[in-house]
Amino acid sequence: MRDAVTSLIKNYDLAGRYFDRNAIDSLKSYFDSGTARVQAAAAINSNAAALVKQAGLQLFEELPELIRPGGNAYTTRRYAACLRDMDYYLRYATYALVAGNTNVLDERVLQGLRETYNSLGVPIGPTVRGIQILKDLIKEQVAAAGVGNTTFVDEPFDHITRELSEQDI
């Protein structure tokens, strides 16, 4: 797992270059947002279970066919698996949020996930919608914790949804 700093250093090292203005600006942005990223992680950690539960309830309210007989979250076991997966996405998105880098999501979450879900018959659309709901709830939670600008919260969740979403070839 890499953070924004180690990724930047790696890229410049591979190119054999000194940091340029873009690199310095990127480092400055990373360090300037450090306190907000840690505050966001603290807000998430203190309410993770409630956030996941609330996101699940909202998802199933929007898409009630998921919890009806024949739906992918029908039965207690499948419902619990859905919430478990949402918790998993939240935990790794929090790691990426603190790191200021989405590499951990690629390495630990996304590699082969779409294929696995497709082979198990897990619908991608509702999964993506659940992650979007989770992102919105977290932004509210982070704002309530006193973080003024919450746009940085978007990056890990948008990365997951973008990578999971079906793509036209």
C-alpha positions as CSV (number, residue, x, y, z in Angstrom):
1,M,0.0,0.0,0.0
2,R,1.3,3.4,-0.9
3,D,0.3,6.9,0.1
4,A,0.3,10.0,-2.0
5,V,3.9,10.8,-1.0
6,T,5.4,7.5,-1.7
7,S,3.5,7.3,-5.0
8,L,4.8,10.7,-6.0
9,I,8.4,9.8,-5.1
10,K,8.2,6.5,-7.0
11,N,6.9,8.2,-10.1
12,Y,9.6,10.9,-10.1
13,D,12.3,8.4,-9.2
14,L,11.4,6.1,-12.1
15,A,11.6,9.1,-14.4
16,G,14.9,10.2,-12.8
17,R,13.5,13.7,-12.2
18,Y,13.6,16.2,-9.5
19,F,10.3,17.4,-8.1
20,D,8.8,20.1,-10.3
21,R,6.2,22.6,-9.4
22,N,3.4,20.1,-9.9
23,A,5.0,17.7,-7.5
24,I,5.5,20.4,-4.9
25,D,1.9,21.5,-5.2
26,S,0.7,18.0,-4.9
27,L,2.8,17.5,-1.7
28,K,1.6,20.8,-0.3
29,S,-2.0,19.8,-0.9
30,Y,-1.5,16.4,0.7
31,F,0.0,17.9,3.8
32,D,-2.5,20.8,4.0
33,S,-5.4,18.4,3.9
34,G,-3.8,16.0,6.4
35,T,-5.8,17.1,9.5
36,A,-9.1,17.1,7.6
37,R,-8.4,13.5,6.3
38,V,-7.6,12.3,9.9
39,Q,-10.7,14.1,11.2
40,A,-12.8,12.4,8.5
41,A,-11.3,9.0,9.4
42,A,-12.1,9.6,13.1
43,A,-15.7,10.5,12.2
44,I,-16.1,7.4,10.1
45,N,-14.5,5.1,12.7
46,S,-16.7,6.4,15.5
47,N,-19.9,5.6,13.5
48,A,-18.9,3.0,11.0
49,A,-21.5,0.4,12.0
50,A,-24.3,3.0,12.1
51,L,-23.2,4.4,8.7
52,V,-23.3,1.0,7.1
53,K,-26.6,0.1,8.6
54,Q,-28.1,3.4,7.5
55,A,-26.7,3.0,4.0
56,G,-28.2,-0.5,3.8
57,L,-31.6,0.7,4.9
58,Q,-31.6,3.6,2.4
59,L,-30.5,1.2,-0.4
60,F,-33.2,-1.3,0.4
61,E,-35.8,1.5,0.6
62,E,-34.8,2.7,-2.9
63,L,-34.5,-0.8,-4.3
64,P,-36.9,-3.0,-2.3
65,E,-36.8,-5.8,-4.8
66,L,-33.4,-6.7,-3.4
67,I,-34.9,-7.9,-0.1
68,R,-38.0,-9.5,-1.6
69,P,-38.1,-13.3,-2.4
70,G,-35.7,-13.9,-5.3
71,G,-33.8,-10.6,-4.6
72,N,-30.1,-10.7,-4.1
73,A,-30.3,-9.6,-0.4
74,Y,-33.3,-11.9,0.4
75,T,-32.6,-14.1,3.4
76,T,-30.8,-13.0,6.5
77,R,-27.5,-14.5,5.3
78,R,-27.5,-12.5,2.0
79,Y,-28.7,-9.3,3.8
80,A,-25.8,-9.7,6.2
81,A,-23.4,-10.4,3.4
82,C,-24.4,-7.1,1.7
83,L,-23.8,-5.1,4.8
84,R,-20.5,-6.9,5.4
85,D,-19.4,-5.9,1.9
86,M,-20.5,-2.3,2.5
87,D,-18.5,-2.3,5.7
88,Y,-15.5,-3.7,3.8
89,Y,-15.7,-0.9,1.2
90,L,-16.0,1.7,4.0
91,R,-13.0,0.4,5.8
92,Y,-10.7,0.4,2.7
93,A,-12.1,3.7,1.5
94,T,-11.1,5.1,4.9
95,Y,-7.6,3.8,4.4
96,A,-7.4,5.4,1.0
97,L,-8.8,8.6,2.4
98,V,-6.0,8.8,5.0
99,A,-3.4,7.8,2.5
100,G,-4.6,10.3,-0.1
101,N,-4.2,7.6,-2.6
102,T,-6.4,4.9,-4.1
103,N,-3.8,2.2,-4.6
104,V,-5.0,0.2,-1.6
105,L,-8.4,0.0,-3.2
106,D,-6.9,-1.4,-6.4
107,E,-4.7,-3.9,-4.5
108,R,-7.1,-5.1,-1.8
109,V,-10.7,-4.5,-3.0
110,L,-11.1,-4.0,-6.7
111,Q,-8.8,-6.6,-8.3
112,G,-11.2,-9.2,-9.7
113,L,-14.2,-8.0,-7.7
114,R,-16.5,-7.3,-10.6
115,E,-15.7,-10.7,-12.1
116,T,-16.4,-12.3,-8.7
117,Y,-19.7,-10.5,-8.3
118,N,-20.7,-11.4,-11.8
119,S,-19.9,-15.1,-11.3
120,L,-21.9,-15.1,-8.0
121,G,-24.9,-13.2,-9.6
122,V,-24.4,-10.2,-7.4
123,P,-25.8,-7.2,-9.2
124,I,-23.3,-4.4,-9.8
125,G,-25.8,-1.6,-10.2
126,P,-27.2,-1.8,-6.6
127,T,-23.7,-2.3,-5.2
128,V,-22.6,0.9,-6.9
129,R,-25.7,2.7,-5.6
130,G,-25.0,1.5,-2.1
131,I,-21.4,2.9,-2.2
132,Q,-22.8,6.2,-3.5
133,I,-25.3,6.3,-0.6
134,L,-22.5,5.5,1.8
135,K,-20.3,8.3,0.4
136,D,-23.2,10.8,0.8
137,L,-23.8,9.7,4.4
138,I,-20.1,10.0,5.2
139,K,-19.8,13.5,3.7
140,E,-22.6,14.5,6.1
141,Q,-20.9,12.9,9.0
142,V,-17.6,14.5,8.2
143,A,-19.2,17.9,7.8
144,A,-20.9,17.5,11.1
145,A,-17.5,16.7,12.7
146,G,-16.4,20.2,11.7
147,V,-14.6,19.6,8.4
148,G,-15.5,22.5,6.1
149,N,-14.6,21.2,2.7
150,T,-15.5,17.5,2.3
151,T,-14.8,17.1,-1.5
152,F,-11.7,15.0,-0.7
153,V,-14.1,12.3,0.6
154,D,-15.4,11.7,-2.9
155,E,-12.1,10.3,-4.3
156,P,-12.0,6.8,-2.8
157,F,-15.8,6.2,-3.2
158,D,-15.9,7.5,-6.7
159,H,-12.9,5.4,-7.5
160,I,-14.6,2.2,-6.3
161,T,-17.9,3.0,-8.2
162,R,-16.0,3.9,-11.4
163,E,-14.0,0.7,-11.3
164,L,-17.0,-1.5,-10.5
165,S,-19.4,0.1,-13.0
166,E,-19.9,-1.6,-16.2
167,Q,-17.9,-0.1,-19.0
168,D,-18.7,0.1,-22.7
169,I,-16.0,-1.3,-24.9
